[in-house]
């Protein structure tokens, strides 16, 4: 997913304030703590053990913050892929049926891994 890094908050953990095509987010930054603001391509990792998973409460795709939580809303395929618009987040949710899904996770348990295209 393409994001715009607004700023990093020193940690531990280092938290990133970012803008995504689907809304604002705050998540753990797994790049260099000295990375400058600007555009990045990132991969999301969600710690399912700390997440609350429920049917989506409204239309998606959407990414937002709710206090100390990061909320991701998209379409789950039943095989471990949550589609948030054109972005893909891999999840380990065995037995979860396909359909609209919302995941709320403490922001330090949602990680952003920047990579170069």
Secondary structure by P-SEA (a helix, b strand, c coil): cbbbbccccccccccccccccccccccccccccccccccccbbbbbccccccccccccccccccccccbbbbbbbbccccbbbcccbbbbbccccccccccccccccccbbbbbbcc
